[in-house]
Amino acid sequence: MPNVVLITGAAGWLGGLLAHALRDDPKTPDVQLILADIVEPKAPDGNKAVTIKADLTDKAQVEALFDTPLGIPDTVYCMHGIMSRGSEDDFELGLKVNIDSVRLLLETTRQKTPPGQLIKFIFTSSLAVYGGPLPEVVTPSTIATPEGAYGMGKLTSELLVNEYTRRGFIDGRILRLPTVVVRPGPPPPPPPPSSPVRGPFSPGCIRIIREPLKGLETTCPIGDSLASPELDSLAAWLASPQTTVRNFVIAKHVPASAFYPHTRVVYLPGFTATVRDELDALEKVAGKEVVQLVKFKDDPVNRRIVKSWPAKFDIEYPLSLGFVVDEGGMEPIVRQFKKDVEEGRA
Ligand SMILES: NC(=O)c1ccc[n+]([C@@H]2O[C@H](COP(=O)([O-])OP(=O)(O)OC[C@H]3O[C@@H](n4cnc5c(N)ncnc54)[C@H](O)[C@@H]3O)[C@@H](O)[C@H]2O)c1
């Protein structure tokens, strides 16, 4: 039997990378992909794939994902969503996409599961579920108390995935991702007011690496100048796209019995970097004159959201499950992104 994998949010950044990674996974050489997104997704060359343009807030369009020539998927990657600032700025849209449509997908997966099978349901969550007073180092038992609509939506959906797993409706796996850097492409244009889609918006400092490496000026939303103490105190929990996507593939292969019995939540390994670390890495890789392309304009909404997220985690549990971590911090990531820019991939 070939492996059939459904990816929602497949036209997005990580969904697109995952489709390629699954195609190249030696453990499933015959994988077949069902790729769905509200924007027409693009299939990677090689394996059999079906692409579907679908609004996943609509029941009929969700049901159609289980009615393709590829049949019922054995794994669902639930990755569509409205990103952090998008769901903070448009509360109703965030609820509809980040909670209601995830519930719809869970319930449809349950209804469509053939007797005697259990579909793996891999949900991409975020460290935005954390907030409030946090310990110096987050552990698997740290309670998640989000301080934003995005984190609240992710946490609500996590509870549903856990409950559906406990009841034996699905085999859920919940991945709390670090902030993934460096996102390629220009910042998305503002969507038309009637559109249900918001482009991705990261409150992190991706633009302070990406735009300067493309020779463009950019604005750092944290601090007022290169001397600002905020650059040293504001830290983030980061991972490269390569490692993140590798971990998505690993998530499919972790035996169900390896997870804690009471929860399927796993935060993925990452590393801690301050805004200053990011700028230092940029200087090392590209030189001082490139760092001078970074201008500063403090954005209190960004700062508040990012500050509420933890920046240090104990990664013993995710490592014990077989997940992997970036070695070497920001510098190799900036180097890789510079190469991607030079070779036209970013
Ligand atoms: N990129 C990160 O740093 C990061 C960090 C933590 C968690 N995550 C999570 O990982 C997942 C993928 O992130 P990404 O960076 O690739 O996001 P992305 O914004 O690039 O992709 C999300 C996709 O969801 C699609 N979408 C939105 N509403 C939809 C709808 N109603 N119906 C169908 N599709 C819809 C969008 O069109 C988009 O292609 C998301 O669940 C995100 O919350 C990402």
The ligand as an SDF file (V2000), in Angstrom:
LIG
                    3D

 44 48  0  0  0  0  0  0  0  0999 V2000
    6.7840   29.8320   10.1400 N   0  0  0  0  0  0  0  0  0  0  0  0
    6.9560   29.8020   11.4630 C   0  0  0  0  0  0  0  0  0  0  0  0
    7.9140   30.3580   12.0230 O   0  0  0  0  0  0  0  0  0  0  0  0
    5.9810   29.0370   12.3290 C   0  0  0  0  0  0  0  0  0  0  0  0
    6.1820   29.0340   13.7270 C   0  0  0  0  0  0  0  0  0  0  0  0
    5.2850   28.3550   14.5350 C   0  0  0  0  0  0  0  0  0  0  0  0
    4.2270   27.6600   13.9780 C   0  0  0  0  0  0  0  0  0  0  0  0
    4.0470   27.6860   12.6300 N   0  0  0  0  0  0  0  0  0  0  0  0
    2.8970   26.9610   12.0750 C   0  0  0  0  0  0  0  0  0  0  0  0
    3.3200   26.1520   10.9820 O   0  0  0  0  0  0  0  0  0  0  0  0
    2.2970   26.1260    9.9860 C   0  0  0  0  0  0  0  0  0  0  0  0
    2.8630   26.5430    8.6470 C   0  0  0  0  0  0  0  0  0  0  0  0
    3.4510   27.8250    8.7790 O   0  0  0  0  0  0  0  0  0  0  0  0
    3.9450   28.6560    7.5070 P   0  0  0  0  0  0  0  0  0  0  0  0
    5.0090   29.5680    7.9900 O   0  0  0  0  0  0  0  0  0  0  0  0
    4.2100   27.7480    6.3700 O   0  0  0  0  0  0  0  0  0  0  0  0
    2.6380   29.5090    7.2190 O   0  0  0  0  0  0  0  0  0  0  0  0
    2.1290   30.1620    5.8510 P   0  0  0  0  0  0  0  0  0  0  0  0
    1.3630   31.3800    6.2120 O   0  0  0  0  0  0  0  0  0  0  0  0
    3.2360   30.2830    4.8660 O   0  0  0  0  0  0  0  0  0  0  0  0
    1.1070   29.0520    5.3210 O   0  0  0  0  0  0  0  0  0  0  0  0
   -0.1800   28.9340    5.8320 C   0  0  0  0  0  0  0  0  0  0  0  0
   -1.0820   28.5740    4.6720 C   0  0  0  0  0  0  0  0  0  0  0  0
   -2.4190   28.4200    5.1610 O   0  0  0  0  0  0  0  0  0  0  0  0
   -3.2770   28.7960    4.1040 C   0  0  0  0  0  0  0  0  0  0  0  0
   -4.6280   29.1070    4.5760 N   0  0  0  0  0  0  0  0  0  0  0  0
   -5.0140   30.1420    5.3690 C   0  0  0  0  0  0  0  0  0  0  0  0
   -6.3450   30.1050    5.5190 N   0  0  0  0  0  0  0  0  0  0  0  0
   -6.8010   29.0220    4.8290 C   0  0  0  0  0  0  0  0  0  0  0  0
   -8.0810   28.4680    4.6080 C   0  0  0  0  0  0  0  0  0  0  0  0
   -9.1920   29.0300    5.1150 N   0  0  0  0  0  0  0  0  0  0  0  0
   -8.1830   27.3540    3.8560 N   0  0  0  0  0  0  0  0  0  0  0  0
   -7.0830   26.7770    3.3110 C   0  0  0  0  0  0  0  0  0  0  0  0
   -5.8260   27.2650    3.4720 N   0  0  0  0  0  0  0  0  0  0  0  0
   -5.7070   28.3880    4.2280 C   0  0  0  0  0  0  0  0  0  0  0  0
   -2.6040   30.0350    3.5140 C   0  0  0  0  0  0  0  0  0  0  0  0
   -3.0720   30.2790    2.1900 O   0  0  0  0  0  0  0  0  0  0  0  0
   -1.1380   29.6530    3.5710 C   0  0  0  0  0  0  0  0  0  0  0  0
   -0.6760   29.1240    2.3380 O   0  0  0  0  0  0  0  0  0  0  0  0
    1.1680   27.0080   10.4930 C   0  0  0  0  0  0  0  0  0  0  0  0
    0.2080   26.2100   11.1350 O   0  0  0  0  0  0  0  0  0  0  0  0
    1.8570   27.8960   11.5210 C   0  0  0  0  0  0  0  0  0  0  0  0
    0.9650   28.3460   12.4960 O   0  0  0  0  0  0  0  0  0  0  0  0
    4.8920   28.3530   11.7960 C   0  0  0  0  0  0  0  0  0  0  0  0
  1  2  1  0
  2  3  2  0
  2  4  1  0
  4  5  1  0
  4 44  2  0
  5  6  2  0
  6  7  1  0
  7  8  2  0
  8  9  1  0
  8 44  1  0
  9 10  1  0
  9 42  1  0
 10 11  1  0
 11 12  1  0
 11 40  1  0
 12 13  1  0
 13 14  1  0
 14 15  2  0
 14 16  1  0
 14 17  1  0
 17 18  1  0
 18 19  2  0
 18 20  1  0
 18 21  1  0
 21 22  1  0
 22 23  1  0
 23 24  1  0
 23 38  1  0
 24 25  1  0
 25 26  1  0
 25 36  1  0
 26 27  1  0
 26 35  1  0
 27 28  2  0
 28 29  1  0
 29 30  1  0
 29 35  2  0
 30 31  1  0
 30 32  2  0
 32 33  1  0
 33 34  2  0
 34 35  1  0
 36 37  1  0
 36 38  1  0
 38 39  1  0
 40 41  1  0
 40 42  1  0
 42 43  1  0
M  CHG  2   8   1  16  -1
M  END
$$$$
